[in-house]
Amino acid sequence: MLIESFLTYLRCELNYSALTVLSYRTDLRQLADYLTDGDPEAFNPMECTVADLRAWALHLAEKGLTHRAIHRKMSAVSTLYRYLMRTKGFPFNPALDVQLAKTPTALPVYIRQAEMEEILGPPPSATGKESDLTANQREITLPSADTFTPLRDRLVVLMLYTTGIRRAELIGLLDADVDTRLGELKVLGKRNKERIIPFGKELAEAIDDYRKARFLKTGIRATQSFFTRPNGAPLYPTLVERIVKEALRGHTLASRQSPHTLRHSFATDMLNNGADLRSVQQLLGHSSLATTQVYTHITYRELKNNYQLAHPRAKKNQGG
């Protein structure tokens, strides 16, 4: 009962997304299952001790969960107890006394700019003659019912890379919130925070072509969801993952090929090409500048690599 009131608080008072609330529910349910031997309804937060949480963390590690996953689950427990201390008079937060191994800092995986140019190719309208187009580009140049899927799939990749939006934000885009005349997307991000993202001519033309093909395929002039399947229903997460992986396959050496990798690529290329850090923070919808600053480590690594490859004295020193 206490857990349910906490989840309601997250959803209604803090405006956490349904996906985030589900993640908290899953983590807390796993703790309750562990401490009650499979009877989560019998879980009493007041009886949970620091030793219980340490044993649970060890149990998760033995099951093969990563440091990051264990930290996330313990953070959910700590948030529950902060809520209970504030609203129910609980005396302490046992999660604060659980020492976990530090999570190794890993730089975000991204796709190099040259690889993205190969993946997306030049916009069809920017190519000279039809004979200069690749077979794939010829296939999707003219919007029609038959070109709906290739136009949509290319637009999914193009939009993720040129706007940096999250997978959930892309799925949640409303048709009314995509304005090619103004060149703006209205995105509903985490905790229901809205932000406006500008975009350029290439994306605007791809959107217009997709909308024409969508109408010819579905017969619906203005759908509620911007991205749809052929039957007019919205996309779903695994379909977006599939679209991105198919587009990236064979074109990049990136260790992870997902919608979030394109978000990392957007941020990295923005900074590499001179964008201000705070501007990138606003475009990504980060609440903290520190979250965005991780991308500066990537740009520094690129700068260092380029220096070592290009400067004659650096090359001489490498040769010993």
C-alpha positions as CSV (number, residue, x, y, z in Angstrom):
1,M,0.0,0.0,0.0
2,L,2.8,2.4,0.9
3,I,4.6,1.5,-2.4
4,E,1.4,2.2,-4.4
5,S,1.0,5.6,-2.7
6,F,4.6,6.4,-3.5
7,L,4.1,5.5,-7.2
8,T,1.0,7.7,-7.3
9,Y,3.1,10.5,-5.9
10,L,5.7,10.1,-8.6
11,R,3.1,10.0,-11.3
12,C,0.7,12.8,-10.1
13,E,2.9,15.1,-8.1
14,L,6.3,14.9,-9.8
15,N,4.9,14.2,-13.3
16,Y,7.2,11.2,-13.9
17,S,6.5,9.4,-17.1
18,A,4.6,6.1,-17.1
19,L,7.8,4.3,-18.2
20,T,9.8,5.7,-15.2
21,V,7.0,4.9,-12.8
22,L,6.9,1.3,-14.2
23,S,10.7,1.1,-13.7
24,Y,10.3,2.1,-10.0
25,R,7.5,-0.4,-9.5
26,T,9.6,-3.2,-11.0
27,D,12.6,-2.4,-8.8
28,L,10.6,-2.1,-5.6
29,R,8.6,-5.3,-6.4
30,Q,11.9,-7.2,-6.9
31,L,13.1,-6.0,-3.5
32,A,9.7,-7.0,-1.9
33,D,9.9,-10.4,-3.6
34,Y,13.4,-11.0,-2.3
35,L,12.7,-9.9,1.3
36,T,9.4,-11.8,1.6
37,D,10.3,-15.0,-0.3
38,G,7.8,-14.3,-3.1
39,D,5.0,-12.6,-1.1
40,P,5.4,-8.9,-1.9
41,E,2.1,-8.0,-0.3
42,A,3.7,-8.8,3.0
43,F,6.6,-6.3,2.5
44,N,6.8,-3.8,5.3
45,P,9.3,-0.9,4.6
46,M,9.7,-0.2,8.3
47,E,11.2,-3.7,8.9
48,C,13.8,-3.4,6.1
49,T,17.3,-2.9,7.4
50,V,20.6,-1.9,6.0
51,A,21.7,-5.5,6.2
52,D,18.7,-6.5,4.1
53,L,19.6,-4.0,1.4
54,R,23.2,-5.1,1.4
55,A,22.2,-8.7,1.0
56,W,19.8,-7.8,-1.8
57,A,22.6,-5.8,-3.6
58,L,24.9,-8.9,-3.3
59,H,22.0,-11.1,-4.6
60,L,21.6,-8.8,-7.7
61,A,25.3,-8.9,-8.3
62,E,25.4,-12.7,-8.2
63,K,22.6,-12.8,-10.7
64,G,24.9,-10.8,-13.1
65,L,23.3,-7.3,-12.9
66,T,25.7,-4.5,-13.8
67,H,26.9,-1.9,-11.3
68,R,24.8,0.6,-13.1
69,A,21.6,-1.5,-12.8
70,I,22.2,-2.1,-9.1
71,H,22.8,1.6,-8.4
72,R,19.6,2.4,-10.3
73,K,17.6,0.0,-8.2
74,M,19.1,1.2,-4.9
75,S,18.3,4.8,-6.0
76,A,14.7,3.8,-6.4
77,V,14.7,2.3,-2.8
78,S,16.3,5.5,-1.5
79,T,13.7,7.7,-3.2
80,L,10.9,5.6,-1.6
81,Y,12.4,6.1,1.8
82,R,12.8,9.8,1.3
83,Y,9.1,10.0,0.4
84,L,8.2,7.9,3.5
85,M,10.3,10.1,5.8
86,R,8.7,13.2,4.4
87,T,5.1,12.0,4.4
88,K,4.8,9.1,6.8
89,G,7.3,10.0,9.5
90,F,9.7,7.2,8.8
91,P,12.8,7.8,11.0
92,F,15.6,6.9,8.6
93,N,16.6,5.9,5.1
94,P,18.5,2.6,5.2
95,A,19.6,2.9,1.6
96,L,21.9,5.7,2.5
97,D,24.1,3.4,4.5
98,V,24.6,0.8,1.7
99,Q,28.0,1.2,0.1
100,L,28.0,0.1,-3.5
101,A,31.0,-0.4,-5.8
102,K,31.5,2.7,-8.0
103,T,30.1,2.5,-11.5
104,P,32.8,2.8,-14.1
105,T,32.5,5.9,-16.1
106,A,31.9,5.0,-19.7
107,L,31.7,7.6,-22.6
108,P,28.5,7.5,-24.7
109,V,28.7,5.4,-27.8
110,Y,28.3,7.5,-31.0
111,I,28.5,7.2,-34.7
112,R,31.1,9.3,-36.6
113,Q,29.9,12.1,-38.8
114,A,31.3,10.5,-41.9
115,E,29.4,7.3,-41.2
116,M,26.2,9.2,-40.7
117,E,26.6,10.9,-44.1
118,E,27.0,7.4,-45.6
119,I,24.0,6.1,-43.8
120,L,21.7,8.9,-44.7
121,G,23.2,9.9,-48.0
122,P,22.4,13.3,-49.6
123,P,18.8,14.4,-49.4
124,P,17.0,13.3,-52.7
125,S,16.1,16.9,-53.6
126,A,19.7,17.9,-53.3
127,T,21.0,15.4,-55.8
128,G,21.5,16.5,-59.4
129,K,20.0,14.1,-61.9
130,E,18.0,11.0,-61.4
131,S,20.9,9.0,-62.7
132,D,23.0,10.2,-59.8
133,L,20.7,8.7,-57.2
134,T,21.4,5.4,-55.6
135,A,18.8,2.6,-56.0
136,N,17.5,3.2,-52.5
137,Q,17.2,7.0,-53.1
138,R,15.4,6.4,-56.4
139,E,13.0,4.1,-54.5
140,I,11.9,6.8,-52.1
141,T,12.2,10.0,-54.1
142,L,8.5,10.3,-55.1
143,P,6.0,9.9,-52.3
144,S,3.4,7.1,-52.9
145,A,1.6,4.5,-51.0
146,D,4.4,2.0,-51.9
147,T,7.2,4.3,-50.7
148,F,5.5,4.9,-47.3
149,T,7.7,2.5,-45.3
150,P,11.1,3.5,-46.8
151,L,10.3,7.2,-46.4
152,R,9.1,6.7,-42.9
153,D,12.1,4.6,-41.9
154,R,14.6,7.0,-43.3
155,L,12.8,9.9,-41.6
156,V,13.0,8.1,-38.2
157,V,16.8,7.9,-38.5
158,L,17.1,11.4,-39.9
159,M,14.9,12.9,-37.1
160,L,16.7,11.1,-34.3
161,Y,20.1,12.2,-35.6
162,T,19.2,15.8,-36.5
163,T,17.1,16.6,-33.4
164,G,18.6,14.4,-30.7
165,I,15.2,13.4,-29.4
166,R,14.7,10.2,-27.4
167,R,13.0,7.1,-28.7
168,A,10.0,7.7,-26.4
169,E,9.8,11.3,-27.6
170,L,9.8,10.3,-31.2
171,I,7.0,7.7,-30.7
172,G,5.0,10.3,-28.7
173,L,5.3,13.1,-31.3
174,L,1.9,14.4,-32.3
175,D,1.2,15.3,-35.9
176,A,0.0,18.7,-34.8
177,D,3.4,19.3,-33.1
178,V,5.5,19.0,-36.2
179,D,5.5,22.3,-38.1
180,T,7.5,22.4,-41.3
181,R,6.6,26.0,-42.0
182,L,8.2,27.2,-38.9
183,G,10.8,24.3,-38.8
184,E,9.9,23.3,-35.3
185,L,9.1,20.2,-33.3
186,K,7.2,20.4,-30.0
187,V,8.5,17.5,-27.9
188,L,7.1,16.2,-24.6
189,G,10.2,15.0,-22.6
190,K,10.8,13.5,-19.2
191,R,8.5,14.6,-16.4
192,N,6.2,16.0,-19.1
193,K,8.5,18.9,-19.8
194,E,7.9,20.5,-23.2
195,R,10.6,21.9,-25.4
196,I,10.8,23.3,-28.9
197,I,13.5,21.9,-31.2
198,P,14.3,23.8,-34.5
199,F,15.1,21.9,-37.7
200,G,16.3,22.7,-41.2
201,K,15.2,22.3,-44.8
202,E,16.4,18.7,-45.3
203,L,14.2,17.4,-42.4
204,A,11.3,19.6,-43.4
205,E,11.3,18.2,-47.0
206,A,11.6,14.6,-45.7
207,I,8.6,15.3,-43.3
208,D,6.5,16.7,-46.1
209,D,7.2,13.7,-48.4
210,Y,6.4,11.3,-45.5
211,R,3.1,13.0,-44.8
212,K,2.1,12.7,-48.5
213,A,3.0,9.0,-48.6
214,R,1.3,8.4,-45.2
215,F,-2.0,9.9,-46.5
216,L,-1.8,7.8,-49.7
217,K,-1.1,4.7,-47.6
218,T,-3.6,5.2,-44.7
219,G,-6.2,7.5,-46.3
220,I,-5.9,9.7,-43.2
221,R,-5.0,13.4,-43.8
222,A,-3.9,14.2,-40.3
223,T,-3.2,11.4,-37.9
224,Q,-2.9,11.9,-34.1
225,S,0.5,10.3,-33.9
226,F,3.1,11.7,-36.3
227,F,4.8,8.4,-37.0
228,T,2.5,5.5,-37.8
229,R,2.4,2.0,-39.2
230,P,0.6,1.4,-42.5
231,N,-2.7,0.8,-40.7
232,G,-2.4,4.3,-39.0
233,A,-1.5,2.9,-35.6
234,P,1.5,4.5,-33.8
235,L,5.0,3.0,-33.7
236,Y,6.2,0.9,-30.7
237,P,9.6,0.8,-29.1
238,T,10.9,-2.5,-30.6
239,L,9.9,-1.4,-34.1
240,V,11.9,1.9,-33.8
241,E,14.9,-0.2,-32.5
242,R,14.5,-2.5,-35.6
243,I,14.3,0.4,-38.0
244,V,17.5,2.0,-36.6
245,K,19.5,-1.2,-36.5
246,E,18.6,-2.0,-40.1
247,A,19.7,1.4,-41.2
248,L,23.0,1.3,-39.3
249,R,23.9,-2.3,-40.1
250,G,27.2,-2.5,-42.1
251,H,27.8,1.2,-42.0
252,T,29.4,1.7,-38.6
253,L,31.8,0.1,-36.1
254,A,29.9,1.6,-33.1
255,S,29.5,-1.1,-30.4
256,R,25.9,-0.1,-29.9
257,Q,23.4,0.7,-32.7
258,S,20.2,2.0,-31.2
259,P,18.1,5.2,-31.2
260,H,20.0,6.4,-28.2
261,T,23.2,6.1,-30.1
262,L,21.9,8.6,-32.6
263,R,21.0,10.9,-29.7
264,H,24.7,10.7,-28.6
265,S,25.8,11.2,-32.2
266,F,23.7,14.4,-32.4
267,A,25.2,15.9,-29.3
268,T,28.7,14.9,-30.2
269,D,28.5,16.4,-33.7
270,M,26.9,19.6,-32.4
271,L,29.7,20.2,-30.0
272,N,32.4,19.1,-32.5
273,N,31.0,21.7,-34.9
274,G,31.0,24.6,-32.5
275,A,27.7,24.5,-30.7
276,D,27.4,26.1,-27.2
277,L,27.2,23.5,-24.4
278,R,24.1,25.2,-22.9
279,S,22.3,25.2,-26.3
280,V,23.0,21.4,-26.6
281,Q,21.7,21.0,-23.1
282,Q,18.4,22.7,-24.0
283,L,18.0,20.8,-27.2
284,L,18.6,17.4,-25.5
285,G,16.2,18.3,-22.6
286,H,18.8,17.7,-19.9
287,S,17.8,19.2,-16.5
288,S,21.5,19.4,-15.5
289,L,24.4,20.8,-17.5
290,A,26.6,18.1,-15.9
291,T,24.7,15.5,-17.9
292,T,25.5,17.2,-21.1
293,Q,29.2,17.8,-20.2
294,V,30.0,14.1,-20.7
295,Y,30.0,14.8,-24.4
296,T,32.8,17.3,-24.0
297,H,35.0,14.3,-23.1
298,I,34.3,12.7,-26.5
299,T,35.1,15.9,-28.3
300,Y,38.3,16.2,-26.4
301,R,39.2,12.7,-27.3
302,E,38.5,13.4,-31.0
303,L,40.7,16.5,-30.8
304,K,43.5,14.6,-29.2
305,N,43.3,11.8,-31.8
306,N,43.3,14.4,-34.6
307,Y,46.3,16.1,-33.1
308,Q,48.3,12.9,-32.8
309,L,47.5,11.9,-36.3
310,A,48.1,15.3,-37.9
311,H,50.9,17.2,-36.1
312,P,54.4,16.2,-37.3
313,R,56.0,16.4,-33.9
314,A,53.3,14.3,-32.3
315,K,53.8,11.6,-35.1
316,K,57.6,11.7,-34.6
317,N,57.3,11.2,-30.8
318,Q,54.9,8.2,-31.4
319,G,57.6,6.5,-33.5
320,G,59.9,6.5,-30.5
